[in-house]
């Protein structure tokens, strides 16, 4: 079964010419159509994908191929693409096609990937359940009454359902790791500045980071290596090369200190989640890792801090959607102010509006010091907590989320309970650190449980390496939701 | 009651970088609408700004020139407001920490020199333009100008009259052109000014409520707008009212200012540091490089021109105001090996009027400094007279060749052959007996007439001094 193969296995078959890229691409396009009920995709580019696959086959025949030549992938619909519209899950951009490719899209294309389509997401990446998308919610393939997580819900659901071997995502407060946890995937949020943000529609610029959603750590390494690296078009990108795939995977667990923050193992976390994480830790310990207790005393301030900074930046980033040059333009307007108000009122959904309002408020004269400036101070304190913890350990470990995937509709009426989903993930974005979620078990309802690894700045190697060592011992990452094998 | 006005100026200096401040698009003026705006300039989703270092270096050069502090770290902030020609819904500017802080300019006033303090100078991007004509009631947007680098120079409220405001503005204008960071073209909007104006009873320490005047884009309009505004404010107060804080637009056709928006309508710009741009760093090494490549500044140049070339202060000031003009002058003096006052007269007279007539800048002059210097050499060595020199200048302007070729080809060399001049003098003496008699009777002034006639007869080629001497000696014998 082609769709069950890892990136590495697919690459081998393609290079040995045991399978063609066209064959592979058709196979996945068929699966996407067959499981369209999941609503994981916003756009599928059959024609472009097949043309790309033919081209890849030619290069494979001539043995002039790159690392990922002929492998179909999907992009979260936040990455601009010339061939396909880029909606960001919003009515505002439902008719928008960018005149350029994002750096991530360009790099993966250069590595030989065939882009099949664009995946569903929470509107402008604002959400933790993929329920804020203008294009409808996405179902979790493990249990279709459950959410896949968000905001990269479409990418997570499609990789979990084996509709695509790998997909890109973005993570501003947990948007790669939380859906990876909910869908039983390996999701990497690289260090801030590792992956170019050029062409990635901004939600909160100081927190946004692109990364891969894959089935295994090995696949994650392959994707991260192809996506990352310095980009002169992004002034916040870091001028350091991404380690090779082998460097990313080759880690000796002996002597590696895993820090367990007491704040991440408290009673608010489901017992099944805590149980699976503890079992996973035992396996790592058996392979030589040391477990040490650490503390991140200001973690609780993470959510309020995040929900000041992210909306503040978003309120400004989303100002360009004004109906003047591109995007939705209201037909109702008969004055300039009307044009702005109606276009934005019609084009944005409720959660986006909520965050624009919060963001505008916290930046307003008279409130700036009390909210935005205060949040920036807390951000530094949170960063310092991590620095102190990393004096005692090499990797911080805990559950990715307090619970497994919740029911569709369960939290839509209560934004704060929705926000609390990201309690373990969003401090990592505030500190700009790399972090990875990997599957470590299933709960009583058969839903995946994710464990989060957090590394020092620029140390993705310890995360991918640890996850890879764990996956060499276990098969959680190979589990496939029942109806999709 | 005697009133005093208090003026502070905010000047937007457009930096003449090749590309925009945060994108690679060209900054050339006058291209077809929206042809010089790339994805970054039109604020496409997903694009990011990248700092143009050339603009930073220009800002630093300005900071050094005014004796200000160049911040080693400054911060870009977003100024948020909605307007159709502002593509991102925010302008990238500097707010809390600008690139330049402090500094000063010295101006000449009726009461002697005064020092005007500069608060700060910060980098920012320009917006596009809204076009209200030609669209049948709709508004067109041209984003060619969006993202053009600006240095906003903010003065302290140190100016005390419209004349001082203009003197400061002219001084600044000269400085940015000398530094080669701005072309200074006010019609094209490369050098734009807003004025904060208030009045208070003379002797009062506290500042009055100010109005901000916009759209005053010529030296003349600045003066007139401020005059109008001072009168208006004094009128309001004397009628028992009080000035309100507001933004007013100057209407040059009606020569008045009118309210644009009041304080309560003022925007809350919600400034915050732009997360897309890391703090702007300038190293000591970069500053040293700028310092060592600093051109001579206008004040130093003026002093030097006066002392080295024995020029009048007025002539020297005119030359120092335009570094290209001053360079032309010095090059011409070098060729002529002196004659600085004569050369200054030529440059500020014949050359400047020819340039003005054809709207050329000094760098576009068809007459080079070497040509002018050579022309002066030929006057000095009596090859041609000053009068003939003007004719040669005309030919040089029209590109008819080098000085000596023109003189030779057209036979313009002064007649130094005394026999030939003597013959011409004799002919004139014979032809104008009554004037000759007047001279003989002691009316010395009439000699000039006779000299003129000889010059006319020799087509100006005789040396007028030689002719004068000859006539005198012939008539006294």
Interface residues (C-beta under 8 A of the other chain):
Chain A: X79 X80 X86 X88 X93 X96 X98 X99 X100 X102 X197 X198 X199 X200 X201 X202 X204 X205 X206 X232 X233 X234 X235 X236 X312 X313 X315 X316 X318 X319 X320 X321 X322 X324 X325 X326 X336 X340 X360 X363 X364 X365 X368 X372
Chain B: X39 X42 X43 X44 X45 X46 X47 X48 X49 X50 X51 X78 X80 X82 X84 X87 X88 X89 X90 X141 X268 X270 X271 X272 X275 X276 X277 X278
